[in-house]
Amino acid sequence: MTSLLYPLSVALCLLALASVYLFTSKTKKLPPGPRSLPVTGNLYHVPLQYPWLAFTEWGKKYGDVVHLHGLGLSIVLLNSMKAVNDLLDRRATIYSHRPVFPMVGQMMELDSSMPLMDYGPQWKFHRKLARTALSPESVKKYRYIQEQLAVMMCQLFLHKPREFDDHIRLTAGRIILLITYGLSVETADHEYIKHAEETMEMISQSTLPGSYLVDLFPQMKRLPRWLPFTSFFREAEVGREMISRLVTKPFLAVKKQIAAGTAIPSVARDLLEDDDRDDLSQQDYEKQVKWMCGALYGAGGETTYSTILTFVALMAMNPEKQKLLQEELDRVIVDKLPTVEDRPSLPYLEAATKETMRWHPALPLSIARRTAADDVYEGHFIPANTIVLPNVWAISSDDQSKYPSRTFAPERFLEEKITDPNAYAFGFGRRMCPGKNLADNSLFIMIATIMTFFDISLPLDPRGNEQPLELSFATGLVSYPKPYMCTIKPRSEVKAKLLEHAASNCDL
């Protein structure tokens, strides 16, 4: 009997919600959006592949703020930097909350992690920990790690250039693992790196719209497990185990090293040895540190990997820009390796790093927010509990530059006043990624080191003829380049010998 009543109750709830929406839309002016149908609203317009492209087109048609609704959901898309700043920054008290994520957040327990945690005292404590460990001054002590691992990555390029994807993946993982926990790995197949990638891919796919019915109908969490369409219970258990292992195993490893007196400086070690615990018990404090470090470890390497992989492809497709980068490096960096401190002297390389972040943002859609109260913006009513999606793709594409949006042109950042990608690539307002300074340094030094030692060109066929590079990207929370081929060769024999010598002196 219960199983028969459940679909009926869901249907009645949907009809009630549709009635509420129709009443609200007639009495209060909601933001514009695509045409609607009863119950499903206009959500049926949302594509499962590359939704940010459709959202951007809607922004051109309906404006900076677009409203979607259906199945009891109210969703607002923010398609401009102005709208993002006005709402997520200037009205942060209303717009800093997270939606409830029934599957990933509640059932997999990822809402214990800072990125998905709702805005409140616990989140503020995590932010305090992150700011302490990852301030611009604090991350300076990790520069040598980033610089040495960039050299070691390039040595791998030298010996196995066709496996550049794996080398970038390994280096992004090694950087974040060493900085977060002081743990070192040698290969991309190491458990710490492989499991982090598998877990982040699972999370990325699980957060795609429509992945789980329970996200649309949270009441399904109460269903008996023997009913059809309840395989999500088992999938939630698997996901919860993966996430727990991700945040727990390296954390216990660094605790063991601290006890043995062998731990090297890291975010986890420094926080565990900090006496400022806000009156928390040692157990509670360690739990908060564990989850904060787990968030940095899990997500920290993903955007770096995606952005560097995108940069390599862009160099193969834009040899004239590559030449300008190398000329600047040769002019400024004489008889030494590039360092993060060289950054102010390398404006074109700085611009190329920003242009890569702009050309294809690693996160085309920022993680959703939730309104904590009713609001009115530019005459439009935004109800409480509305899901707010900042469309990073639209923001990155609308820079009002003389250069076309899809043209790779570092010059746009040198010749014009263009929004710095750091303003949108790492989140917004109070929820901006605390690892921003760390990630930015990693991107810069990896790009500088690659360009110092290598020429990157289009892939070759068996006869040695250049072939077009077909670059496409995956749909997910993080949008990676799909596998592609290119040609990577040392710029000269002298450069190759310099690289080998530098790598032999690395002590990580």
Secondary structure, 3 states (H helix, E strand, C coil): CHHHHHHHHHHHHHHHHHHHHHHHHHHCCCCCCCCCECCCECHHHCCCCCHHHHHHHHHHHHCCEEEEEECCEEEEEECCHHHHHHHHHCCHHHHCECCCCHHHHHHCCHHHCCCCCCCCHHHHHHHHHHHHHHCCCHHHHHHHHHHHHHHHHHHHHHHCHHHHHHHHHHHHHHHHHHHHHCCCCCCCCCHHHHHHHHHHHHHHHHCCCCCCHHHHCHHHHHCCCCCCCCCHHHHHHHHHHHHHHHHHHHHHHHHHHHHHCCCCCCHHHHHHCCCCCCCCCHHHHHHHHHHHHHHHHHHHHHHHHHHHHHHHHHHHHCHHHHHHHHHHHHHHCCCCCCCHHHHHHCHHHHHHHHHHHHHCCCCCECCCEECCCCEEECCEEECCCCEEEEEHHHHHHCCCCCCCCCCCCCCHHHHCCCCCHHHCCCCCHHHCCCCHHHHHHHHHHHHHHHHHHEEEECCECCCCCECCCCCCECCCCCCCECCCCCEEEECCHHHHHHHHHHHHCCCC
